[in-house]
Structures are given as C-alpha cells and as structure tokens.
Amino acid sequence: MSTFLSPPRWSPESLERDVAAAVDSFRREREQEPLGQYPAHVDECLGTMEELIELTVDLSQLRERAVEVVTEPRLLEALRFVAGPFISVDDLRVIARTTLAPTRLRADPEAAARIVDSVLTGIDQRRFAWVHEGREPSEAERQAAVLASATLMATERMRTLRRNDAKTAQEGAVAEALIAAGFTRVDRPRAIRTLEDAPAPGEFCDEVDFGGRKADLVVGLWDRRRMPLECKVSNSMTNSFKRVNNDAAVKAVGWLRAFGEDQVVPAAVLSGVFKAASLESAQSRGLTVFWAHRLDDLVEWIGRTRP
C-alpha cells in the first residue's frame, strides 16, 4: 500500500460551492473588460474585409489573386471568414492539403489555389449571394457582407484573445504561487520520457511534453513524485466538459498508465464556468482538481508532500 500523501478529492457539495465561486469570478472579469476592445477589432476587420473584396473585384478574381491573398496573413484571415461557417486555420490546412506558410505558398501557386477553392466551395451564399449567382453585387449587398463578415471576425478574435489571455494569466499565477512557496523554475527539457528527465523536488518547468502528452507545468513534489499540471479556462458548461473530461482527464489517465499511480499526481487548475458533475467524473478518473481562486489549496497540499 502506498505511503504517499493522497491528493485531495472534493465532495459534490464542495465542488458546487467552488463552481459558484468560479462563475462569480468569471462574471467580474467580464464586467471589468475594456469596453473599447471589440469595436476596435470590428474597425480593423472592416478595413481588412474591404481590402480583400476590393483587391479581388468583389471576390470574382479570388483565383487569379490567390497567391497574393493567401500569403498575406490579414487577407488570409478575412478569406477564411468568407466561408459559412468560417474555416479554422487547422481545418484549412487539412482541407486544402497544404501548409499555410507564406514562403511555401509563394513557391506553390497550386497550393494557394487549393486554399481559395476550399473556401469558395463553402462560401456563405447569404452574405455573398452575388458570387453564387455569378453577378455584380449592389452597393448595399457589398456593405452588408463586409459588415457581417467583419463582425464575425472580430467576435472570433475576442473569443481567442479572452481564452489565451486567461490561460496565460492563470499559468502565470500558478508559477508565482509556486515560486512564493520556495520552488525554482527551471528550463524545460525537450521532452520528459522518464521521471529522471523531470524537474527535481522543489523545481518546476512549464509547457513540456510529459510522457507523450503536453503539460502546462510539471512540478517536482517534495516526496519525489511529479505533478503534471493543466491550466483550464472555460466560458460555458458545455465547453468545460471538453476542457476537463475530454482533455485534462484523458491526459491524467495516460500519465497514470505511463508512469504509475505512485509516481505522478495529475492535476488541473480551473477557472471560469464548469459543471460539478463533470468534475466529479474527472476526479474518479484520477485527475486532482484545484481552483484559480483558491491557489492556496494547491500550495498547501504540495507543502504537505515533504517527507
């Protein structure tokens, strides 16, 4: 039987309380968000979409200007939003069977053409009815399409920025809490394949391949176990299932299988909107849950791992 300190497992009632607290924190952060961010992105996206439509003569010359469009990041972003629904960067790579690196596309016009054709195949026929019907647009049609597309672009930008900023801030807060508790941040190895490659007790590194799966941080616990730690931010209960159960908990199962239950303590620090039942399920699969609004729980438990 293991003599190691067991990681915390929270009761349903405790999880419900922390879910409510996390939602309150999420709500306050949104209320404090600068009001000018979204309009500024809309204005920028309006200019980019107008440039795309003007350059390609109302999209009628997209194929002729393919290389010019897809090698300019701003125009490529606008092009992706011509489709309905818009095409993500990752999906576009797969559908067009090509890299999106500008230097490669300049040398491969056929790949550039495949990107344009991939978008035109899924073009939004309501916003860009004139393209589908093979005619020139009216000025009202053109303006409506530009505004609708720019709004979609700006909305997706805000979602991405919110997600990335929140995750970066959360990882920074965890790192600061560890340093304040006496831990030392070390350079990350290229990959951690055995526990000997991992940070030693009292050390941690960030963003590393741990046993074949990326961990946001890996912490060397005082009792020589390692804690691969994921930072998860969710803006909806539906999204939270993906973040925790389909990602963090799946990684936890893999890490436990690869290194053994007595060697690793897979954990996640959460902020935002989550469903308590999903967290109960994740706990049952070996994931230890901590909260961004209560990082003291994480630091206190790690401190108790001293032999």
C-alpha positions as CSV (number, residue, x, y, z in Angstrom):
1,M,0.0,0.0,0.0
2,S,1.3,3.5,-0.9
3,T,2.6,5.6,2.0
4,F,2.4,8.8,-0.1
5,L,0.0,11.6,0.8
6,S,-3.2,11.2,-1.2
7,P,-4.3,14.1,-3.4
8,P,-7.5,15.9,-2.4
9,R,-10.8,14.6,-3.7
10,W,-13.6,17.1,-3.2
11,S,-17.2,16.2,-2.3
12,P,-20.1,17.1,-4.6
13,E,-21.1,19.9,-2.1
14,S,-17.6,21.4,-2.1
15,L,-17.4,21.3,-5.9
16,E,-20.8,23.0,-6.2
17,R,-19.5,25.8,-3.9
18,D,-16.3,26.3,-5.9
19,V,-18.2,26.2,-9.2
20,A,-20.4,29.0,-8.0
21,A,-17.3,31.0,-6.8
22,A,-15.6,30.5,-10.1
23,V,-18.6,31.7,-12.0
24,D,-18.7,34.8,-9.8
25,S,-15.1,35.5,-10.5
26,F,-15.6,34.9,-14.3
27,R,-18.5,37.4,-14.3
28,R,-16.5,40.1,-12.5
29,E,-13.6,39.7,-15.0
30,R,-16.0,40.1,-18.0
31,E,-17.6,43.2,-16.4
32,Q,-14.1,44.8,-16.0
33,E,-13.1,44.0,-19.6
34,P,-12.2,47.2,-21.5
35,L,-15.3,48.3,-23.5
36,G,-13.3,49.6,-26.5
37,Q,-11.6,46.3,-27.4
38,Y,-14.4,44.8,-29.5
39,P,-15.2,48.0,-31.5
40,A,-11.5,48.4,-32.3
41,H,-11.4,44.8,-33.6
42,V,-14.5,45.4,-35.7
43,D,-13.0,48.6,-37.3
44,E,-9.8,46.7,-38.1
45,C,-11.7,43.7,-39.6
46,L,-13.8,46.1,-41.6
47,G,-10.7,47.5,-43.3
48,T,-9.3,44.1,-44.0
49,M,-12.5,42.7,-45.5
50,E,-12.9,45.8,-47.6
51,E,-9.4,45.3,-48.8
52,L,-10.0,41.7,-49.7
53,I,-13.1,42.5,-51.7
54,E,-11.6,45.4,-53.5
55,L,-8.4,43.5,-54.4
56,T,-10.3,40.6,-55.8
57,V,-13.0,42.7,-57.5
58,D,-15.9,41.6,-55.3
59,L,-14.3,38.2,-54.9
60,S,-14.6,37.5,-58.6
61,Q,-10.8,37.3,-59.0
62,L,-10.0,35.3,-56.0
63,R,-8.4,32.5,-58.0
64,E,-6.3,35.0,-60.1
65,R,-5.1,36.7,-56.9
66,A,-4.8,33.5,-54.8
67,V,-1.1,33.8,-54.1
68,E,-1.3,37.4,-53.2
69,V,-4.3,36.8,-50.8
70,V,-3.1,33.6,-49.0
71,T,0.4,34.9,-48.4
72,E,-0.8,38.0,-46.5
73,P,-1.9,36.9,-43.0
74,R,-4.6,39.6,-42.7
75,L,-6.1,38.7,-46.0
76,L,-5.9,35.0,-45.4
77,E,-7.8,35.6,-42.1
78,A,-10.5,37.5,-44.0
79,L,-10.7,34.8,-46.6
80,R,-11.4,32.1,-44.0
81,F,-14.4,34.1,-42.9
82,V,-15.9,34.2,-46.4
83,A,-17.0,30.6,-45.8
84,G,-20.1,29.9,-43.8
85,P,-19.4,28.8,-41.2
86,F,-15.8,30.2,-41.2
87,I,-12.9,27.7,-41.6
88,S,-10.3,27.5,-38.8
89,V,-6.6,27.5,-39.6
90,D,-6.2,23.9,-38.7
91,D,-9.2,22.8,-40.8
92,L,-8.0,24.8,-43.8
93,R,-4.6,23.1,-43.7
94,V,-6.3,19.7,-43.8
95,I,-9.0,20.5,-46.4
96,A,-6.5,22.3,-48.8
97,R,-3.8,19.7,-48.1
98,T,-1.1,22.3,-47.6
99,T,0.9,24.3,-45.2
100,L,-0.1,28.0,-44.7
101,A,3.5,29.2,-44.5
102,P,3.7,32.3,-46.9
103,T,7.1,31.3,-48.3
104,R,5.9,27.8,-49.2
105,L,2.7,29.2,-50.8
106,R,4.6,31.7,-52.9
107,A,6.6,28.8,-54.4
108,D,3.5,26.6,-54.9
109,P,0.7,28.5,-56.7
110,E,-1.3,25.3,-56.9
111,A,-1.5,25.0,-53.2
112,A,-2.6,28.7,-53.0
113,A,-5.3,27.9,-55.5
114,R,-6.5,24.9,-53.4
115,I,-6.9,27.2,-50.4
116,V,-9.1,29.6,-52.3
117,D,-11.1,26.7,-53.8
118,S,-11.6,25.2,-50.4
119,V,-13.1,28.5,-49.2
120,L,-15.2,29.1,-52.3
121,T,-16.7,25.6,-52.0
122,G,-18.1,26.5,-48.6
123,I,-18.8,30.2,-49.4
124,D,-21.7,31.7,-47.4
125,Q,-24.4,32.1,-50.0
126,R,-26.4,34.5,-48.0
127,R,-23.6,37.0,-47.4
128,F,-22.1,36.6,-50.8
129,A,-25.2,35.8,-52.9
130,W,-23.7,37.6,-55.9
131,V,-20.7,35.2,-56.1
132,H,-23.0,32.2,-56.1
133,E,-25.3,33.8,-58.7
134,G,-22.4,35.0,-60.9
135,R,-23.2,38.7,-61.0
136,E,-22.0,42.0,-59.6
137,P,-23.2,43.0,-56.1
138,S,-25.2,46.1,-55.3
139,E,-23.6,48.6,-53.0
140,A,-26.0,47.6,-50.2
141,E,-25.1,43.9,-50.6
142,R,-21.4,44.6,-50.6
143,Q,-21.6,46.8,-47.4
144,A,-23.9,44.3,-45.6
145,A,-21.5,41.4,-46.5
146,V,-18.4,43.4,-45.3
147,L,-20.1,44.4,-42.0
148,A,-21.4,40.9,-41.3
149,S,-18.0,39.3,-42.1
150,A,-16.1,41.8,-40.0
151,T,-18.4,41.2,-37.0
152,L,-17.8,37.5,-37.3
153,M,-14.0,38.0,-37.5
154,A,-14.0,40.4,-34.5
155,T,-16.1,38.1,-32.4
156,E,-13.8,35.1,-33.0
157,R,-10.8,37.3,-32.3
158,M,-12.2,38.3,-29.0
159,R,-13.0,34.7,-28.1
160,T,-9.5,33.7,-28.9
161,L,-7.9,36.6,-27.0
162,R,-10.0,36.0,-24.0
163,R,-9.1,32.3,-23.9
164,N,-5.4,32.9,-24.5
165,D,-5.1,35.8,-22.1
166,A,-7.0,34.0,-19.3
167,K,-4.9,30.8,-19.8
168,T,-1.6,32.8,-19.8
169,A,-2.7,34.7,-16.7
170,Q,-3.7,31.5,-14.9
171,E,-0.3,29.8,-15.7
172,G,1.5,32.9,-14.5
173,A,-0.5,32.9,-11.3
174,V,0.3,29.2,-10.6
175,A,4.0,29.8,-11.3
176,E,4.1,32.8,-9.0
177,A,2.4,30.8,-6.2
178,L,5.0,28.0,-6.6
179,I,7.9,30.5,-6.5
180,A,6.5,32.1,-3.4
181,A,6.3,28.7,-1.8
182,G,10.0,28.2,-2.4
183,F,10.0,26.4,-5.8
184,T,12.6,27.1,-8.5
185,R,11.6,27.5,-12.1
186,V,14.0,25.5,-14.4
187,D,14.5,25.3,-18.1
188,R,12.1,22.8,-19.6
189,P,13.7,19.7,-21.2
190,R,12.9,18.9,-24.8
191,A,10.6,16.1,-23.5
192,I,10.1,14.1,-20.4
193,R,10.1,10.4,-21.1
194,T,11.2,9.1,-17.7
195,L,10.9,10.7,-14.3
196,E,14.6,11.3,-14.3
197,D,14.1,13.8,-17.0
198,A,11.5,15.7,-14.9
199,P,12.1,18.6,-12.6
200,A,13.6,17.6,-9.2
201,P,11.8,18.1,-5.9
202,G,11.3,21.8,-5.3
203,E,11.5,22.6,-9.0
204,F,9.0,23.1,-11.9
205,C,9.0,23.8,-15.6
206,D,6.3,24.9,-18.0
207,E,4.9,23.8,-21.4
208,V,6.6,20.4,-21.9
209,D,5.9,17.1,-23.4
210,F,5.4,14.8,-20.5
211,G,5.1,11.1,-21.4
212,G,3.9,11.9,-24.9
213,R,1.2,14.5,-23.8
214,K,1.7,18.2,-23.3
215,A,1.5,19.5,-19.8
216,D,1.2,23.2,-19.0
217,L,3.5,22.8,-16.0
218,V,5.3,19.9,-14.4
219,V,6.1,20.2,-10.7
220,G,8.6,18.1,-8.7
221,L,6.8,17.3,-5.5
222,W,8.9,17.1,-2.3
223,D,8.3,13.4,-2.0
224,R,9.8,12.8,-5.5
225,R,6.5,12.3,-7.2
226,R,5.8,14.6,-10.2
227,M,2.7,16.6,-10.8
228,P,1.8,17.3,-14.4
229,L,-0.5,20.3,-14.2
230,E,-3.0,21.6,-16.7
231,C,-4.5,25.1,-16.6
232,K,-8.0,25.1,-17.9
233,V,-10.3,28.1,-18.5
234,S,-13.9,27.6,-19.6
235,N,-16.6,30.1,-20.6
236,S,-19.5,27.6,-20.7
237,M,-20.6,24.4,-19.1
238,T,-20.6,22.7,-22.5
239,N,-17.1,23.8,-23.2
240,S,-16.0,22.8,-19.7
241,F,-16.7,19.1,-20.5
242,K,-14.3,19.3,-23.4
243,R,-11.6,21.1,-21.3
244,V,-11.7,18.8,-18.3
245,N,-13.2,15.4,-19.3
246,N,-12.0,15.1,-22.9
247,D,-8.6,16.8,-22.3
248,A,-7.3,17.0,-18.8
249,A,-8.8,13.8,-17.5
250,V,-7.8,11.9,-20.6
251,K,-4.2,13.1,-20.1
252,A,-4.4,12.1,-16.4
253,V,-5.4,8.5,-17.4
254,G,-2.5,8.4,-19.8
255,W,0.1,9.8,-17.4
256,L,-1.0,7.4,-14.6
257,R,-0.7,4.5,-17.1
258,A,2.7,5.6,-18.3
259,F,4.3,6.4,-15.0
260,G,2.3,4.7,-12.3
261,E,-0.1,5.9,-9.6
262,D,2.7,6.1,-7.0
263,Q,4.9,8.3,-9.3
264,V,2.6,11.0,-10.6
265,V,-0.3,13.2,-9.4
266,P,-2.1,14.6,-12.5
267,A,-3.8,17.8,-11.6
268,A,-5.7,20.8,-13.2
269,V,-6.2,24.3,-12.0
270,L,-9.6,25.6,-13.1
271,S,-11.2,29.0,-13.7
272,G,-14.4,30.0,-15.3
273,V,-17.7,28.1,-15.8
274,F,-17.7,24.4,-15.0
275,K,-20.3,21.7,-14.2
276,A,-19.8,20.0,-10.9
277,A,-20.9,16.6,-12.2
278,S,-18.2,16.7,-14.9
279,L,-15.6,17.5,-12.3
280,E,-16.8,14.5,-10.2
281,S,-16.3,12.3,-13.2
282,A,-12.8,13.7,-13.9
283,Q,-11.8,13.1,-10.2
284,S,-12.9,9.5,-10.5
285,R,-10.5,9.0,-13.4
286,G,-7.5,10.2,-11.4
287,L,-7.5,14.0,-12.0
288,T,-6.9,16.2,-9.0
289,V,-8.8,19.5,-9.1
290,F,-7.7,22.8,-7.8
291,W,-9.1,26.3,-8.4
292,A,-7.5,29.5,-9.6
293,H,-9.5,31.4,-7.0
294,R,-8.0,29.2,-4.3
295,L,-4.4,28.5,-5.2
296,D,-3.6,28.3,-1.5
297,D,-5.2,24.8,-1.6
298,L,-2.6,23.8,-4.3
299,V,0.4,25.3,-2.4
300,E,-0.7,23.9,0.9
301,W,-1.1,20.4,-0.4
302,I,2.2,20.5,-2.2
303,G,3.8,21.6,1.1
304,R,2.4,18.6,2.9
305,T,4.3,16.3,0.5
306,R,7.6,16.9,2.3
307,P,8.7,13.6,3.8
